[in-house]
Amino acid sequence: MIQEPNLSASEAAAELGVSLATLYAYVSRGMVRSIAEPGRRQRRYAAADIRRLARKSEPEATPPPLYWGQPVLESAITLVAGGRLYYRGRDAVRLAESATLESVAGLLWNVAADDPFAAPVAPLPPVAARIAAEAAGLPPMERAMAVLPALGVEDDRALARSAAGLQRTGARLLRWLTAVMLRRPASAAPAHEDLAEAWGAESKGAIGGADLLRRALVLCADHELTASTFAARIAASTGASPHAAVAAGLAALNGPLHGGLSARTGTFLELALGAADARRLVVERLQHGEDLPGFGHTLYPEGDPRGQHLLDRIVATLPDGPELAVARTLVETVFDLTGERPTMDFALVLASRLIGLPPEAPLAVFALGRSVGWMAHVMEQYAAARLIRPRARYVGAQP
């Protein structure tokens, strides 16, 4: 059988009679495959998928909803469409130009009146503080997961499930998580300032480090229904406390295919920086069937706007040293060979390295930023007042 040539974005959209934004939405749902072809700089789209959609036949070929398929629940929080990310209708990249994580929390939590971050800073409750001290030798994520159950028991104010009550709980949680991850007292300072001070982001010659952290936190705040967000929503749907729901999100984020991807991306970048020839490294990985962590995102066939924004700021604010030159070569090589562009993970790992942050910083930044989104989804799920209980399509042996 002769395989049909794949189509350009404009050809595929014309074939379906839809806009480019709708085509990209089909790609993000797994309904159309986006393919990098050797010798072409722009991605192509599987002709067979386009023909199938045009005929509206073979519906069973559509991926199941839980695997990049059709939406499984309604949400008014975050939209990924047309290669862009929006928080309640506002472009996240534009917000990152000036917003703080706390102001984005106000947006995602639908804060209409009193600023929940204006409340006096509450210190860690006694049992939680003792556990945090005993877990000081653990990585930030594991330390936070050890402390959260105690916070759920000791934080009586979290029993207030009104909108304002949940917003105040979210503000306390963000401050407490920041304190636990940094092993320092809770602070009223914006999260990016706490991180920059604790990690010396502005004291190592990397002017603009605090600003990069601010932008990264904003861009990590939410990303629609990721695995960790779904875990948090499932927990919230049972009526579990916000602390338990956030703990569920942290547990899911810690997996190697989700937040743990930052560690693999860091290892890949380290290999590239130490290689005599970064292009040769990429070629050899591809020849051996190895992946390129930190490149290519299913929801963004034309490139992750979060990663691109952060990379642009890195180039604009950090010295153009040899490590940045190697990173540029790596980005150009991967795109030349595969058509894939860097993701938020790559940009966050690169920024952390260039401003001298500890190895655990990328995942900690990701988790702190995303905790704001988890709280937004927890609030939305409480308001829905419905248990999330999907059904499985049984494919085993019949009775």
LUMGUSE-556188 format. One record per residue (C-alpha): residue in three letters; x, y, z. Coordinates in pm, 1 decimal. Layout:
! residues N
<drenvo 'ALA'; <X; Y; Z>>
...
//
This chain:
! residues 399
<drenvo 'MET'; <0.0; 0.0; 0.0>>
<drenvo 'ILE'; <135.5; 342.4; -93.7>>
<drenvo 'GLN'; <143.5; 575.2; 203.7>>
<drenvo 'GLU'; <-11.6; 914.5; 149.3>>
<drenvo 'PRO'; <229.9; 1205.9; 192.2>>
<drenvo 'ASN'; <177.8; 1398.3; 510.2>>
<drenvo 'LEU'; <25.4; 1744.3; 492.6>>
<drenvo 'SER'; <140.8; 2088.1; 596.6>>
<drenvo 'ALA'; <-59.1; 2270.8; 863.4>>
<drenvo 'SER'; <-237.5; 2486.9; 605.2>>
<drenvo 'GLU'; <-311.6; 2186.3; 382.4>>
<drenvo 'ALA'; <-446.8; 1983.6; 675.2>>
<drenvo 'ALA'; <-664.9; 2270.3; 797.7>>
<drenvo 'ALA'; <-798.7; 2325.9; 445.3>>
<drenvo 'GLU'; <-874.1; 1954.8; 404.6>>
<drenvo 'LEU'; <-1077.9; 1958.5; 725.7>>
<drenvo 'GLY'; <-1230.2; 2299.2; 662.5>>
<drenvo 'VAL'; <-1113.9; 2428.3; 1000.9>>
<drenvo 'SER'; <-883.3; 2698.6; 1132.6>>
<drenvo 'LEU'; <-521.2; 2632.2; 1228.8>>
<drenvo 'ALA'; <-620.2; 2674.2; 1593.3>>
<drenvo 'THR'; <-877.5; 2394.7; 1556.8>>
<drenvo 'LEU'; <-620.0; 2173.9; 1383.2>>
<drenvo 'TYR'; <-380.6; 2223.3; 1675.8>>
<drenvo 'ALA'; <-663.9; 2140.6; 1914.5>>
<drenvo 'TYR'; <-711.4; 1809.5; 1728.9>>
<drenvo 'VAL'; <-338.0; 1745.7; 1767.5>>
<drenvo 'SER'; <-345.6; 1824.8; 2140.7>>
<drenvo 'ARG'; <-628.2; 1570.9; 2183.6>>
<drenvo 'GLY'; <-433.2; 1300.7; 2001.6>>
<drenvo 'MET'; <-677.2; 1293.6; 1708.5>>
<drenvo 'VAL'; <-414.4; 1399.8; 1452.2>>
<drenvo 'ARG'; <-48.8; 1301.4; 1463.8>>
<drenvo 'SER'; <209.7; 1579.2; 1430.9>>
<drenvo 'ILE'; <522.5; 1449.8; 1256.9>>
<drenvo 'ALA'; <875.6; 1586.4; 1219.7>>
<drenvo 'GLU'; <1011.3; 1488.5; 875.0>>
<drenvo 'PRO'; <1383.4; 1494.1; 788.3>>
<drenvo 'GLY'; <1476.4; 1796.2; 581.4>>
<drenvo 'ARG'; <1166.7; 1995.7; 675.1>>
<drenvo 'ARG'; <1169.1; 2272.8; 933.8>>
<drenvo 'GLN'; <791.5; 2275.1; 981.6>>
<drenvo 'ARG'; <600.0; 1980.9; 1120.7>>
<drenvo 'ARG'; <366.3; 1778.6; 898.8>>
<drenvo 'TYR'; <35.5; 1615.8; 984.2>>
<drenvo 'ALA'; <-62.6; 1254.9; 922.5>>
<drenvo 'ALA'; <-269.0; 1238.1; 605.5>>
<drenvo 'ALA'; <-447.5; 923.7; 721.4>>
<drenvo 'ASP'; <-567.6; 1101.7; 1035.9>>
<drenvo 'ILE'; <-685.0; 1400.6; 836.0>>
<drenvo 'ARG'; <-875.2; 1180.4; 588.9>>
<drenvo 'ARG'; <-1036.6; 987.3; 872.6>>
<drenvo 'LEU'; <-1156.4; 1302.5; 1044.0>>
<drenvo 'ALA'; <-1280.5; 1442.2; 716.0>>
<drenvo 'ARG'; <-1486.4; 1128.7; 656.4>>
<drenvo 'LYS'; <-1592.7; 1119.9; 1023.1>>
<drenvo 'SER'; <-1539.6; 746.3; 1013.8>>
<drenvo 'GLU'; <-1358.7; 495.7; 1235.8>>
<drenvo 'PRO'; <-1440.1; 674.9; 1564.7>>
<drenvo 'GLU'; <-1279.0; 390.6; 1754.8>>
<drenvo 'ALA'; <-939.1; 517.5; 1637.1>>
<drenvo 'THR'; <-976.8; 825.7; 1856.8>>
<drenvo 'PRO'; <-764.5; 790.7; 2172.8>>
<drenvo 'PRO'; <-955.3; 711.8; 2492.5>>
<drenvo 'PRO'; <-1041.3; 1028.3; 2687.5>>
<drenvo 'LEU'; <-786.6; 967.2; 2964.1>>
<drenvo 'TYR'; <-495.4; 941.9; 2717.2>>
<drenvo 'TRP'; <-469.7; 1282.6; 2546.0>>
<drenvo 'GLY'; <-821.1; 1226.2; 2410.5>>
<drenvo 'GLN'; <-1145.0; 1420.5; 2443.7>>
<drenvo 'PRO'; <-1199.4; 1635.0; 2756.9>>
<drenvo 'VAL'; <-1328.1; 1440.6; 3058.5>>
<drenvo 'LEU'; <-1461.0; 1727.6; 3271.3>>
<drenvo 'GLU'; <-1550.1; 2094.7; 3249.5>>
<drenvo 'SER'; <-1327.5; 2366.5; 3392.4>>
<drenvo 'ALA'; <-1316.9; 2746.1; 3372.6>>
<drenvo 'ILE'; <-958.7; 2777.0; 3496.0>>
<drenvo 'THR'; <-707.2; 2716.1; 3217.5>>
<drenvo 'LEU'; <-722.1; 2685.6; 2839.8>>
<drenvo 'VAL'; <-458.7; 2548.5; 2602.5>>
<drenvo 'ALA'; <-551.9; 2644.8; 2246.9>>
<drenvo 'GLY'; <-381.3; 2762.0; 1930.4>>
<drenvo 'GLY'; <-39.1; 2704.1; 2078.8>>
<drenvo 'ARG'; <-104.4; 2941.3; 2371.0>>
<drenvo 'LEU'; <-178.0; 2904.9; 2743.1>>
<drenvo 'TYR'; <-451.3; 3111.8; 2909.3>>
<drenvo 'TYR'; <-539.3; 3155.6; 3277.0>>
<drenvo 'ARG'; <-910.4; 3243.9; 3296.1>>
<drenvo 'GLY'; <-887.9; 3393.7; 2947.0>>
<drenvo 'ARG'; <-562.0; 3583.9; 3001.5>>
<drenvo 'ASP'; <-243.6; 3490.9; 2818.0>>
<drenvo 'ALA'; <-5.5; 3332.7; 3071.3>>
<drenvo 'VAL'; <305.4; 3450.4; 2888.1>>
<drenvo 'ARG'; <184.8; 3810.3; 2898.2>>
<drenvo 'LEU'; <103.6; 3773.9; 3266.0>>
<drenvo 'ALA'; <458.6; 3651.2; 3323.7>>
<drenvo 'GLU'; <591.5; 3985.5; 3207.0>>
<drenvo 'SER'; <491.0; 4154.4; 3531.9>>
<drenvo 'ALA'; <269.9; 3934.6; 3755.0>>
<drenvo 'THR'; <377.4; 3754.1; 4070.4>>
<drenvo 'LEU'; <268.9; 3404.1; 4162.6>>
<drenvo 'GLU'; <52.1; 3556.6; 4434.8>>
<drenvo 'SER'; <-132.4; 3785.2; 4191.7>>
<drenvo 'VAL'; <-186.2; 3492.7; 3955.0>>
<drenvo 'ALA'; <-323.0; 3296.3; 4250.7>>
<drenvo 'GLY'; <-577.8; 3575.2; 4294.1>>
<drenvo 'LEU'; <-676.8; 3535.2; 3930.6>>
<drenvo 'LEU'; <-696.1; 3155.3; 3934.1>>
<drenvo 'TRP'; <-878.3; 3148.8; 4268.2>>
<drenvo 'ASN'; <-1130.6; 3409.8; 4153.1>>
<drenvo 'VAL'; <-1045.2; 3642.1; 4442.9>>
<drenvo 'ALA'; <-1301.2; 3922.3; 4428.7>>
<drenvo 'ALA'; <-1249.5; 4110.8; 4754.9>>
<drenvo 'ASP'; <-995.7; 4069.3; 5032.5>>
<drenvo 'ASP'; <-645.2; 3964.4; 4929.5>>
<drenvo 'PRO'; <-580.8; 3631.2; 5107.3>>
<drenvo 'PHE'; <-207.5; 3709.3; 5113.5>>
<drenvo 'ALA'; <-272.4; 4023.4; 5318.6>>
<drenvo 'ALA'; <-342.2; 3811.4; 5627.4>>
<drenvo 'PRO'; <-66.4; 3793.6; 5889.3>>
<drenvo 'VAL'; <189.8; 3523.4; 5827.2>>
<drenvo 'ALA'; <112.9; 3209.9; 6027.7>>
<drenvo 'PRO'; <412.1; 3004.0; 6142.8>>
<drenvo 'LEU'; <416.6; 2632.0; 6080.3>>
<drenvo 'PRO'; <201.2; 2454.0; 6340.6>>
<drenvo 'PRO'; <402.6; 2266.8; 6608.0>>
<drenvo 'VAL'; <379.9; 1907.7; 6481.3>>
<drenvo 'ALA'; <436.6; 2013.6; 6120.6>>
<drenvo 'ALA'; <737.7; 2222.0; 6226.9>>
<drenvo 'ARG'; <886.1; 1925.0; 6414.8>>
<drenvo 'ILE'; <838.2; 1694.4; 6114.6>>
<drenvo 'ALA'; <992.0; 1954.1; 5884.5>>
<drenvo 'ALA'; <1298.8; 1973.0; 6109.7>>
<drenvo 'GLU'; <1331.0; 1593.9; 6124.9>>
<drenvo 'ALA'; <1294.3; 1573.0; 5744.2>>
<drenvo 'ALA'; <1552.5; 1844.6; 5679.4>>
<drenvo 'GLY'; <1782.2; 1596.1; 5504.7>>
<drenvo 'LEU'; <1518.7; 1494.6; 5249.0>>
<drenvo 'PRO'; <1478.0; 1661.6; 4908.6>>
<drenvo 'PRO'; <1225.8; 1950.9; 4903.9>>
<drenvo 'MET'; <943.2; 1750.5; 4743.6>>
<drenvo 'GLU'; <969.7; 1460.4; 4988.0>>
<drenvo 'ARG'; <998.9; 1703.4; 5277.9>>
<drenvo 'ALA'; <678.6; 1877.0; 5171.3>>
<drenvo 'MET'; <495.4; 1544.8; 5132.5>>
<drenvo 'ALA'; <604.1; 1444.5; 5483.7>>
<drenvo 'VAL'; <473.1; 1768.5; 5635.4>>
<drenvo 'LEU'; <138.8; 1801.9; 5453.0>>
<drenvo 'PRO'; <-50.2; 1533.0; 5651.7>>
<drenvo 'ALA'; <35.0; 1712.5; 5976.2>>
<drenvo 'LEU'; <-76.4; 2043.4; 5830.0>>
<drenvo 'GLY'; <-408.0; 1883.3; 5737.7>>
<drenvo 'VAL'; <-458.9; 1784.2; 6102.9>>
<drenvo 'GLU'; <-336.6; 2105.2; 6265.9>>
<drenvo 'ASP'; <-481.1; 2368.2; 6031.4>>
<drenvo 'ASP'; <-833.1; 2402.1; 6178.1>>
<drenvo 'ARG'; <-901.4; 2713.6; 5969.0>>
<drenvo 'ALA'; <-902.4; 2494.8; 5657.9>>
<drenvo 'LEU'; <-1241.4; 2364.8; 5770.2>>
<drenvo 'ALA'; <-1389.8; 2686.9; 5628.3>>
<drenvo 'ARG'; <-1495.4; 2577.7; 5282.0>>
<drenvo 'SER'; <-1640.0; 2912.1; 5170.0>>
<drenvo 'ALA'; <-1468.5; 3076.3; 4872.1>>
<drenvo 'ALA'; <-1290.6; 3325.4; 5097.2>>
<drenvo 'GLY'; <-1198.3; 3054.6; 5347.0>>
<drenvo 'LEU'; <-1044.5; 2835.6; 5077.6>>
<drenvo 'GLN'; <-852.9; 3130.9; 4936.9>>
<drenvo 'ARG'; <-701.4; 3199.8; 5278.0>>
<drenvo 'THR'; <-614.4; 2831.8; 5311.4>>
<drenvo 'GLY'; <-445.4; 2844.2; 4971.1>>
<drenvo 'ALA'; <-237.7; 3144.3; 5077.3>>
<drenvo 'ARG'; <-128.5; 2970.5; 5398.1>>
<drenvo 'LEU'; <-40.9; 2654.5; 5208.2>>
<drenvo 'LEU'; <173.8; 2838.6; 4954.2>>
<drenvo 'ARG'; <366.5; 3016.1; 5231.4>>
<drenvo 'TRP'; <407.4; 2696.4; 5431.3>>
<drenvo 'LEU'; <519.5; 2491.2; 5129.6>>
<drenvo 'THR'; <774.0; 2760.0; 5042.5>>
<drenvo 'ALA'; <902.7; 2761.1; 5400.4>>
<drenvo 'VAL'; <926.9; 2381.5; 5416.2>>
<drenvo 'MET'; <1101.7; 2348.4; 5079.2>>
<drenvo 'LEU'; <1350.8; 2621.6; 5167.0>>
<drenvo 'ARG'; <1395.8; 2511.6; 5532.5>>
<drenvo 'ARG'; <1325.9; 2860.2; 5665.3>>
<drenvo 'PRO'; <1041.5; 3039.8; 5850.6>>
<drenvo 'ALA'; <724.9; 3132.4; 5663.5>>
<drenvo 'SER'; <745.7; 3479.4; 5511.9>>
<drenvo 'ALA'; <514.1; 3748.7; 5379.3>>
<drenvo 'ALA'; <751.5; 3812.9; 5088.5>>
<drenvo 'PRO'; <647.4; 3701.9; 4738.9>>
<drenvo 'ALA'; <754.8; 3344.6; 4669.5>>
<drenvo 'HIS'; <1010.1; 3441.6; 4403.7>>
<drenvo 'GLU'; <1186.1; 3675.0; 4647.8>>
<drenvo 'ASP'; <1202.5; 3402.2; 4911.9>>
<drenvo 'LEU'; <1348.9; 3160.3; 4657.9>>
<drenvo 'ALA'; <1599.2; 3411.3; 4523.9>>
<drenvo 'GLU'; <1721.0; 3501.1; 4873.2>>
<drenvo 'ALA'; <1743.3; 3141.6; 4997.1>>
<drenvo 'TRP'; <1930.2; 3025.8; 4685.3>>
<drenvo 'GLY'; <2143.2; 3339.1; 4639.6>>
<drenvo 'ALA'; <2003.5; 3395.7; 4292.0>>
<drenvo 'GLU'; <2110.2; 3761.5; 4289.3>>
<drenvo 'SER'; <2441.6; 3718.8; 4470.5>>
<drenvo 'LYS'; <2624.6; 3502.7; 4217.7>>
<drenvo 'GLY'; <2665.1; 3758.0; 3941.6>>
<drenvo 'ALA'; <2343.7; 3649.5; 3770.3>>
<drenvo 'ILE'; <2151.5; 3977.4; 3762.4>>
<drenvo 'GLY'; <1787.2; 3908.8; 3691.2>>
<drenvo 'GLY'; <1775.5; 3574.2; 3870.5>>
<drenvo 'ALA'; <1483.3; 3677.3; 4091.1>>
<drenvo 'ASP'; <1292.8; 3799.8; 3786.3>>
<drenvo 'LEU'; <1349.7; 3468.2; 3607.0>>
<drenvo 'LEU'; <1216.4; 3285.5; 3913.1>>
<drenvo 'ARG'; <909.3; 3511.4; 3919.5>>
<drenvo 'ARG'; <834.9; 3442.1; 3554.0>>
<drenvo 'ALA'; <891.8; 3068.5; 3595.4>>
<drenvo 'LEU'; <655.6; 3046.2; 3892.3>>
<drenvo 'VAL'; <381.9; 3226.6; 3698.2>>
<drenvo 'LEU'; <426.0; 3001.4; 3394.1>>
<drenvo 'CYS'; <415.1; 2688.5; 3612.5>>
<drenvo 'ALA'; <97.9; 2793.5; 3795.8>>
<drenvo 'ASP'; <-140.4; 2573.5; 3597.2>>
<drenvo 'HIS'; <-154.6; 2365.8; 3280.8>>
<drenvo 'GLU'; <-509.4; 2239.8; 3250.4>>
<drenvo 'LEU'; <-571.5; 1875.8; 3351.9>>
<drenvo 'THR'; <-223.2; 1731.5; 3404.5>>
<drenvo 'ALA'; <-181.5; 1402.6; 3589.2>>
<drenvo 'SER'; <-101.8; 1580.9; 3916.0>>
<drenvo 'THR'; <-394.4; 1820.6; 3878.1>>
<drenvo 'PHE'; <-630.4; 1532.9; 3805.2>>
<drenvo 'ALA'; <-499.2; 1354.6; 4115.7>>
<drenvo 'ALA'; <-566.6; 1666.0; 4324.7>>
<drenvo 'ARG'; <-917.9; 1698.1; 4179.8>>
<drenvo 'ILE'; <-996.7; 1333.0; 4245.2>>
<drenvo 'ALA'; <-891.5; 1374.0; 4608.1>>
<drenvo 'ALA'; <-1096.1; 1693.8; 4640.1>>
<drenvo 'SER'; <-1399.0; 1522.0; 4485.2>>
<drenvo 'THR'; <-1406.1; 1279.8; 4778.7>>
<drenvo 'GLY'; <-1424.6; 1573.1; 5020.9>>
<drenvo 'ALA'; <-1061.0; 1533.4; 5130.8>>
<drenvo 'SER'; <-896.1; 1840.2; 5282.6>>
<drenvo 'PRO'; <-709.3; 2089.5; 5063.1>>
<drenvo 'HIS'; <-385.3; 1968.5; 5225.6>>
<drenvo 'ALA'; <-462.7; 1608.9; 5125.7>>
<drenvo 'ALA'; <-554.3; 1714.3; 4771.4>>
<drenvo 'VAL'; <-229.3; 1910.5; 4734.4>>
<drenvo 'ALA'; <-40.8; 1610.5; 4875.4>>
<drenvo 'ALA'; <-201.4; 1395.4; 4604.5>>
<drenvo 'GLY'; <-84.1; 1645.7; 4344.9>>
<drenvo 'LEU'; <270.0; 1642.3; 4484.0>>
<drenvo 'ALA'; <279.6; 1262.9; 4482.3>>
<drenvo 'ALA'; <175.0; 1247.1; 4117.4>>
<drenvo 'LEU'; <413.1; 1528.1; 4022.2>>
<drenvo 'ASN'; <705.6; 1338.0; 4171.0>>
<drenvo 'GLY'; <683.5; 1064.4; 3905.9>>
<drenvo 'PRO'; <955.8; 1046.3; 3635.5>>
<drenvo 'LEU'; <706.2; 1108.2; 3354.1>>
<drenvo 'HIS'; <573.5; 1430.0; 3509.1>>
<drenvo 'GLY'; <769.2; 1664.3; 3736.5>>
<drenvo 'GLY'; <1053.2; 1413.8; 3750.3>>
<drenvo 'LEU'; <1115.6; 1497.5; 3386.3>>
<drenvo 'SER'; <1311.5; 1800.8; 3506.2>>
<drenvo 'ALA'; <1579.0; 1571.3; 3653.4>>
<drenvo 'ARG'; <1611.2; 1379.3; 3327.2>>
<drenvo 'THR'; <1626.0; 1707.0; 3138.2>>
<drenvo 'GLY'; <1899.3; 1826.9; 3372.5>>
<drenvo 'THR'; <2100.1; 1511.4; 3308.2>>
<drenvo 'PHE'; <2062.1; 1555.8; 2931.6>>
<drenvo 'LEU'; <2173.5; 1918.7; 2952.1>>
<drenvo 'GLU'; <2469.1; 1818.1; 3169.5>>
<drenvo 'LEU'; <2573.8; 1562.4; 2906.6>>
<drenvo 'ALA'; <2548.5; 1823.5; 2632.2>>
<drenvo 'LEU'; <2753.6; 2077.0; 2827.8>>
<drenvo 'GLY'; <3025.0; 1817.6; 2888.2>>
<drenvo 'ALA'; <3027.1; 1675.7; 2536.3>>
<drenvo 'ALA'; <3293.3; 1764.9; 2282.8>>
<drenvo 'ASP'; <3020.2; 1790.2; 2019.3>>
<drenvo 'ALA'; <2659.2; 1855.3; 2127.7>>
<drenvo 'ARG'; <2526.0; 1772.2; 1780.8>>
<drenvo 'ARG'; <2701.9; 1435.0; 1785.3>>
<drenvo 'LEU'; <2542.9; 1362.5; 2124.0>>
<drenvo 'VAL'; <2194.1; 1425.1; 1985.4>>
<drenvo 'VAL'; <2260.2; 1216.5; 1674.1>>
<drenvo 'GLU'; <2386.2; 923.5; 1880.1>>
<drenvo 'ARG'; <2086.4; 936.2; 2114.8>>
<drenvo 'LEU'; <1850.0; 930.7; 1818.8>>
<drenvo 'GLN'; <2044.0; 644.9; 1658.1>>
<drenvo 'HIS'; <2006.1; 442.5; 1978.2>>
<drenvo 'GLY'; <1634.7; 518.1; 2006.4>>
<drenvo 'GLU'; <1681.2; 733.3; 2316.5>>
<drenvo 'ASP'; <1453.4; 1027.2; 2386.8>>
<drenvo 'LEU'; <1551.4; 1392.5; 2413.3>>
<drenvo 'PRO'; <1403.6; 1504.1; 2748.0>>
<drenvo 'GLY'; <1304.3; 1868.7; 2755.2>>
<drenvo 'PHE'; <1202.0; 1883.6; 2389.9>>
<drenvo 'GLY'; <861.4; 1848.5; 2224.7>>
<drenvo 'HIS'; <521.0; 1883.9; 2388.8>>
<drenvo 'THR'; <201.9; 1713.6; 2273.2>>
<drenvo 'LEU'; <-12.1; 2020.6; 2343.0>>
<drenvo 'TYR'; <220.1; 2255.4; 2153.7>>
<drenvo 'PRO'; <307.7; 2116.6; 1808.4>>
<drenvo 'GLU'; <474.2; 2445.6; 1714.2>>
<drenvo 'GLY'; <662.3; 2489.0; 2042.6>>
<drenvo 'ASP'; <595.7; 2545.3; 2413.6>>
<drenvo 'PRO'; <531.6; 2920.7; 2459.2>>
<drenvo 'ARG'; <629.2; 2900.0; 2826.7>>
<drenvo 'GLY'; <971.5; 2757.9; 2747.6>>
<drenvo 'GLN'; <1028.9; 3004.7; 2465.9>>
<drenvo 'HIS'; <942.2; 3300.1; 2688.6>>
<drenvo 'LEU'; <1182.6; 3190.3; 2959.2>>
<drenvo 'LEU'; <1458.3; 3118.7; 2706.2>>
<drenvo 'ASP'; <1412.1; 3463.9; 2555.5>>
<drenvo 'ARG'; <1456.9; 3618.4; 2899.6>>
<drenvo 'ILE'; <1764.6; 3406.7; 2968.3>>
<drenvo 'VAL'; <1926.2; 3533.5; 2648.5>>
<drenvo 'ALA'; <1826.6; 3891.8; 2728.3>>
<drenvo 'THR'; <1943.7; 3902.7; 3090.1>>
<drenvo 'LEU'; <2224.6; 3652.0; 3145.1>>
<drenvo 'PRO'; <2581.5; 3677.8; 3018.4>>
<drenvo 'ASP'; <2641.2; 3502.1; 2688.5>>
<drenvo 'GLY'; <2893.2; 3253.8; 2826.7>>
<drenvo 'PRO'; <3006.8; 2916.3; 2690.2>>
<drenvo 'GLU'; <2728.4; 2719.8; 2862.0>>
<drenvo 'LEU'; <2459.5; 2936.0; 2701.9>>
<drenvo 'ALA'; <2631.9; 2894.0; 2364.8>>
<drenvo 'VAL'; <2623.8; 2513.4; 2403.0>>
<drenvo 'ALA'; <2257.5; 2527.7; 2505.2>>
<drenvo 'ARG'; <2179.5; 2731.2; 2193.2>>
<drenvo 'THR'; <2359.7; 2476.0; 1978.4>>
<drenvo 'LEU'; <2162.8; 2197.5; 2146.1>>
<drenvo 'VAL'; <1829.6; 2372.0; 2081.1>>
<drenvo 'GLU'; <1919.2; 2439.9; 1716.7>>
<drenvo 'THR'; <2040.8; 2083.1; 1663.6>>
<drenvo 'VAL'; <1732.9; 1918.1; 1811.1>>
<drenvo 'PHE'; <1505.9; 2136.5; 1599.4>>
<drenvo 'ASP'; <1711.3; 2071.9; 1285.9>>
<drenvo 'LEU'; <1702.2; 1694.9; 1333.9>>
<drenvo 'THR'; <1354.6; 1642.8; 1480.2>>
<drenvo 'GLY'; <1154.1; 1964.5; 1445.5>>
<drenvo 'GLU'; <1099.3; 1961.8; 1823.7>>
<drenvo 'ARG'; <1139.3; 2277.5; 2030.9>>
<drenvo 'PRO'; <1239.9; 2317.7; 2397.3>>
<drenvo 'THR'; <976.1; 2286.1; 2666.9>>
<drenvo 'MET'; <929.9; 2464.7; 2996.9>>
<drenvo 'ASP'; <1135.4; 2187.9; 3162.4>>
<drenvo 'PHE'; <1439.9; 2265.3; 2948.5>>
<drenvo 'ALA'; <1413.7; 2640.6; 2999.8>>
<drenvo 'LEU'; <1369.1; 2601.6; 3375.6>>
<drenvo 'VAL'; <1665.6; 2364.8; 3406.7>>
<drenvo 'LEU'; <1885.1; 2594.5; 3196.3>>
<drenvo 'ALA'; <1784.9; 2904.6; 3392.5>>
<drenvo 'SER'; <1853.6; 2727.9; 3722.4>>
<drenvo 'ARG'; <2198.7; 2623.4; 3608.7>>
<drenvo 'LEU'; <2297.7; 2961.1; 3470.4>>
<drenvo 'ILE'; <2198.8; 3148.8; 3786.9>>
<drenvo 'GLY'; <2364.7; 2893.4; 4011.4>>
<drenvo 'LEU'; <2064.3; 2732.8; 4179.5>>
<drenvo 'PRO'; <2083.2; 2393.1; 4355.8>>
<drenvo 'PRO'; <1997.5; 2079.0; 4152.6>>
<drenvo 'GLU'; <1659.1; 2042.0; 4324.2>>
<drenvo 'ALA'; <1552.0; 2395.8; 4230.7>>
<drenvo 'PRO'; <1371.3; 2326.4; 3898.5>>
<drenvo 'LEU'; <1131.5; 2073.4; 4050.2>>
<drenvo 'ALA'; <1078.9; 2286.9; 4361.0>>
<drenvo 'VAL'; <990.9; 2590.0; 4146.2>>
<drenvo 'PHE'; <757.7; 2375.3; 3937.3>>
<drenvo 'ALA'; <583.3; 2233.3; 4244.7>>
<drenvo 'LEU'; <541.9; 2567.5; 4422.7>>
<drenvo 'GLY'; <402.4; 2730.8; 4113.1>>
<drenvo 'ARG'; <169.6; 2440.8; 4038.5>>
<drenvo 'SER'; <39.1; 2428.8; 4396.6>>
<drenvo 'VAL'; <-150.8; 2748.3; 4313.1>>
<drenvo 'GLY'; <-319.3; 2573.9; 4021.3>>
<drenvo 'TRP'; <-398.0; 2268.5; 4230.3>>
<drenvo 'MET'; <-576.5; 2489.3; 4481.3>>
<drenvo 'ALA'; <-777.0; 2649.5; 4200.4>>
<drenvo 'HIS'; <-888.2; 2305.4; 4083.3>>
<drenvo 'VAL'; <-960.4; 2194.9; 4439.3>>
<drenvo 'MET'; <-1188.9; 2496.8; 4482.4>>
<drenvo 'GLU'; <-1360.9; 2429.0; 4151.4>>
<drenvo 'GLN'; <-1409.9; 2061.7; 4239.4>>
<drenvo 'TYR'; <-1555.1; 2143.0; 4581.8>>
<drenvo 'ALA'; <-1803.4; 2373.9; 4408.3>>
<drenvo 'ALA'; <-1899.7; 2095.7; 4166.0>>
<drenvo 'ALA'; <-1980.6; 1870.9; 4465.0>>
<drenvo 'ARG'; <-1950.6; 1552.8; 4259.2>>
<drenvo 'LEU'; <-1737.7; 1244.8; 4309.5>>
<drenvo 'ILE'; <-1501.1; 1173.2; 4019.2>>
<drenvo 'ARG'; <-1547.2; 806.1; 3950.5>>
<drenvo 'PRO'; <-1456.4; 704.1; 3592.2>>
<drenvo 'ARG'; <-1556.8; 364.9; 3454.9>>
<drenvo 'ALA'; <-1313.6; 124.6; 3290.4>>
<drenvo 'ARG'; <-1374.0; -47.9; 2958.0>>
<drenvo 'TYR'; <-1318.4; -411.0; 3054.3>>
<drenvo 'VAL'; <-1093.7; -601.4; 2812.0>>
<drenvo 'GLY'; <-1004.1; -905.3; 3025.4>>
<drenvo 'ALA'; <-1130.2; -1262.2; 3024.9>>
<drenvo 'GLN'; <-1505.7; -1292.9; 3031.5>>
<drenvo 'PRO'; <-1672.2; -1473.3; 3324.2>>
//
